[in-house]
Amino acid sequence: MPDKMPQTPDMHWTLDDHALARLVDDLVDQGWFVGERFISSKLCQALHDELHTLAAHEALSDAGIGRGGQHQLRHDIRGDAIHWLDLKSQAQRHYLALMDDLQQQINRALYLGLFEFEAHFAHYPPGAFYKTHFDSFQGRANRIVSTVLYLNPDWPAEGGGEMAIYSSDDEQRELTRVPPEAGTFVCFLSDQVPHAVLPTRHPRASIAGWFRRNTSMEGLIDPAR
């Protein structure tokens, strides 16, 4: 683990009000939102540099599927390596502050009762992918709204690695493909939007996150600490 992460200037970024309004409308109308240049290019570059530093120091872990006792590594399903955000850099703190603002906006507009946000860096080496999946299952998890921020500057048109978003019916028709270009932000309902990461031809960097609902009951803490 590196002793010192790349730092960003001490500045405050905010989210665009018009983009926030469209995000809320799109969540209601179709269950997902895609916004280009949603997050500052300078902040994306700082986060990209941090992920590069983590990878260089071998501080990433192979991602798996399932939680708890059901967790397993399945490189035939997903091939990324991750590092959970831990507030140890200014860039992370800036980004998480923006997500806190977004959580409040969504709660005010949609009354979803979002309780907290968790997120990790994700690095996909060339050839890696993530097969079609939901981020949670209806009535069985507390991940309510998913987010993805892309960090890749100057992503080439032939680079692959797009997020494919599908319809939730039995046909699972492809609705859109999202190139992983820096600043693009995707937000969707975790249990209603099937999606995949298509095979990438270049190293692909992003931050995946989830707004969660507090479902603690009968002494069981959920979200787990």
C-alpha positions as CSV (number, residue, x, y, z in Angstrom):
1,M,0.0,0.0,0.0
2,P,1.5,3.4,-0.9
3,D,2.4,5.7,1.9
4,K,1.2,8.8,0.1
5,M,-1.5,9.2,-2.5
6,P,-1.7,11.8,-5.3
7,Q,-3.4,14.9,-3.9
8,T,-5.7,17.4,-5.5
9,P,-5.7,21.2,-4.8
10,D,-7.9,22.2,-1.9
11,M,-11.0,23.2,-3.8
12,H,-14.7,22.5,-3.7
13,W,-16.6,21.0,-6.6
14,T,-20.4,21.0,-7.0
15,L,-22.8,19.2,-9.2
16,D,-24.7,21.0,-11.9
17,D,-28.3,21.7,-11.0
18,H,-29.7,21.0,-14.5
19,A,-27.8,17.7,-14.7
20,L,-29.1,16.7,-11.2
21,A,-32.7,17.5,-12.3
22,R,-32.3,15.4,-15.4
23,L,-30.8,12.5,-13.3
24,V,-33.8,12.5,-11.0
25,D,-36.2,12.6,-14.0
26,D,-34.4,9.8,-15.8
27,L,-34.4,7.6,-12.7
28,V,-38.2,8.0,-12.5
29,D,-38.9,7.7,-16.3
30,Q,-36.6,4.8,-17.3
31,G,-34.6,3.7,-14.2
32,W,-31.2,4.9,-15.4
33,F,-29.3,8.1,-16.2
34,V,-26.1,8.7,-18.3
35,G,-24.4,12.1,-18.0
36,E,-21.3,13.2,-19.9
37,R,-18.9,15.6,-18.2
38,F,-21.0,15.2,-15.0
39,I,-17.8,15.2,-12.8
40,S,-14.9,17.7,-13.2
41,S,-12.1,16.5,-15.5
42,K,-9.6,17.6,-12.9
43,L,-11.1,15.5,-10.2
44,C,-11.4,12.5,-12.6
45,Q,-7.7,12.9,-13.5
46,A,-6.7,13.0,-9.8
47,L,-8.8,9.9,-9.1
48,H,-7.3,8.2,-12.2
49,D,-3.8,9.0,-11.0
50,E,-4.6,7.5,-7.6
51,L,-5.9,4.3,-9.1
52,H,-2.7,4.1,-11.2
53,T,-0.7,4.5,-8.0
54,L,-2.7,1.8,-6.2
55,A,-2.1,-0.6,-9.1
56,A,1.6,0.1,-9.2
57,H,1.9,-0.7,-5.5
58,E,-0.2,-3.9,-5.9
59,A,-2.9,-2.5,-3.6
60,L,-5.8,-3.9,-5.7
61,S,-7.7,-7.1,-5.0
62,D,-9.3,-9.4,-7.6
63,A,-13.1,-8.8,-7.5
64,G,-15.5,-11.6,-6.9
65,I,-19.2,-12.3,-6.9
66,G,-21.5,-12.9,-4.0
67,R,-21.1,-11.7,-0.4
68,G,-20.1,-13.3,2.8
69,G,-19.9,-17.1,2.7
70,Q,-21.1,-17.0,-1.0
71,H,-18.2,-14.8,-2.2
72,Q,-16.1,-16.4,-4.9
73,L,-13.6,-15.5,-7.6
74,R,-15.1,-16.1,-11.0
75,H,-12.9,-14.7,-13.8
76,D,-15.3,-16.2,-16.3
77,I,-17.9,-13.7,-15.0
78,R,-15.9,-10.6,-14.0
79,G,-12.2,-9.7,-14.4
80,D,-11.6,-6.4,-12.6
81,A,-9.5,-5.7,-9.6
82,I,-10.8,-3.3,-6.9
83,H,-9.9,-1.1,-4.0
84,W,-12.6,0.3,-1.6
85,L,-12.6,4.1,-1.1
86,D,-11.3,4.9,2.3
87,L,-11.1,8.7,2.5
88,K,-7.3,8.6,2.5
89,S,-6.8,11.2,-0.3
90,Q,-8.3,14.6,-1.0
91,A,-9.6,13.3,-4.4
92,Q,-11.6,10.6,-2.6
93,R,-12.9,13.1,-0.1
94,H,-14.0,15.5,-2.8
95,Y,-15.8,12.7,-4.7
96,L,-17.5,11.3,-1.7
97,A,-18.7,14.8,-0.7
98,L,-20.3,15.1,-4.2
99,M,-22.0,11.7,-3.7
100,D,-23.3,12.9,-0.3
101,D,-24.8,15.9,-2.1
102,L,-26.3,13.5,-4.7
103,Q,-27.7,11.3,-1.9
104,Q,-29.5,14.2,-0.3
105,Q,-30.9,15.4,-3.7
106,I,-32.3,11.9,-4.5
107,N,-33.8,11.5,-1.1
108,R,-35.5,14.9,-1.3
109,A,-36.9,14.2,-4.7
110,L,-37.8,10.5,-4.5
111,Y,-38.0,9.7,-0.8
112,L,-35.9,6.5,-1.2
113,G,-34.4,6.7,2.3
114,L,-30.9,6.3,1.1
115,F,-28.7,5.8,4.2
116,E,-25.1,5.7,3.1
117,F,-22.8,5.3,0.1
118,E,-20.1,2.7,-0.5
119,A,-17.7,2.7,-3.5
120,H,-14.6,1.1,-4.9
121,F,-12.0,1.8,-7.7
122,A,-12.3,-0.8,-10.5
123,H,-9.4,-1.6,-12.9
124,Y,-10.1,-3.8,-15.9
125,P,-7.0,-5.0,-17.7
126,P,-7.2,-5.5,-21.5
127,G,-9.5,-8.5,-22.3
128,A,-11.5,-8.2,-19.0
129,F,-15.3,-7.9,-18.8
130,Y,-18.2,-8.3,-16.5
131,K,-21.2,-10.4,-17.7
132,T,-24.8,-9.2,-17.5
133,H,-26.0,-8.9,-14.0
134,F,-28.2,-6.9,-11.5
135,D,-26.5,-5.1,-8.6
136,S,-29.1,-6.4,-6.2
137,F,-32.3,-8.5,-6.3
138,Q,-35.7,-7.1,-5.5
139,G,-36.6,-7.5,-1.8
140,R,-33.3,-9.2,-0.9
141,A,-30.6,-6.5,-0.7
142,N,-30.2,-2.9,0.5
143,R,-28.3,-1.5,-2.5
144,I,-30.9,0.8,-4.0
145,V,-29.2,3.1,-6.4
146,S,-25.9,2.2,-8.3
147,T,-23.4,4.7,-9.7
148,V,-20.4,4.4,-12.0
149,L,-17.9,7.2,-12.7
150,Y,-15.4,6.7,-15.6
151,L,-11.9,8.0,-15.2
152,N,-10.3,7.2,-18.6
153,P,-9.0,10.3,-20.4
154,D,-9.2,10.3,-24.3
155,W,-10.8,6.9,-24.5
156,P,-10.4,5.6,-28.1
157,A,-13.4,4.8,-30.2
158,E,-12.1,1.3,-30.7
159,G,-11.3,0.8,-27.0
160,G,-14.3,-1.4,-26.1
161,G,-15.1,-1.6,-22.4
162,E,-18.5,0.0,-22.7
163,M,-21.3,-0.5,-20.2
164,A,-24.2,-2.1,-22.0
165,I,-27.6,-1.4,-20.4
166,Y,-30.4,-3.8,-21.1
167,S,-34.2,-3.9,-20.7
168,S,-35.5,-5.7,-17.6
169,D,-37.9,-7.9,-19.5
170,D,-37.3,-11.5,-20.6
171,E,-35.7,-10.4,-23.9
172,Q,-33.1,-8.1,-22.2
173,R,-32.8,-5.9,-25.3
174,E,-29.8,-3.7,-25.4
175,L,-30.9,-0.1,-24.7
176,T,-27.6,1.8,-24.8
177,R,-23.9,1.5,-24.7
178,V,-21.8,3.9,-22.6
179,P,-18.2,4.5,-23.5
180,P,-16.0,4.7,-20.4
181,E,-14.8,8.3,-21.0
182,A,-13.6,10.4,-18.1
183,G,-16.3,12.4,-16.5
184,T,-19.2,10.3,-17.7
185,F,-21.5,9.3,-14.8
186,V,-24.0,6.5,-14.9
187,C,-26.7,6.2,-12.2
188,F,-29.4,3.5,-12.1
189,L,-31.8,1.5,-9.9
190,S,-29.8,-1.4,-8.6
191,D,-32.5,-4.1,-8.7
192,Q,-34.1,-3.0,-12.0
193,V,-31.4,-2.4,-14.5
194,P,-29.4,-5.4,-16.0
195,H,-26.1,-4.3,-17.3
196,A,-22.7,-5.6,-18.4
197,V,-19.1,-4.4,-19.0
198,L,-18.1,-5.4,-22.5
199,P,-14.6,-6.7,-23.1
200,T,-12.1,-3.9,-23.0
201,R,-9.1,-3.5,-25.3
202,H,-7.3,-1.0,-23.1
203,P,-6.8,-0.6,-19.3
204,R,-10.1,0.7,-18.0
205,A,-10.6,2.8,-14.8
206,S,-13.8,3.6,-13.0
207,I,-15.4,4.0,-9.6
208,A,-18.4,1.8,-8.9
209,G,-20.7,2.9,-6.0
210,W,-24.0,2.1,-4.3
211,F,-26.4,4.1,-2.2
212,R,-27.7,1.8,0.4
213,R,-30.8,1.7,2.6
214,N,-30.6,1.0,6.3
215,T,-32.4,-2.4,6.9
216,S,-31.0,-3.1,10.4
217,M,-33.5,-5.1,12.5
218,E,-33.5,-7.4,15.5
219,G,-29.9,-6.7,16.4
220,L,-28.6,-7.4,13.0
221,I,-26.6,-4.5,11.6
222,D,-27.2,-3.9,7.9
223,P,-25.3,-2.3,6.2
224,A,-22.5,-4.3,7.9
225,R,-19.6,-2.3,9.3
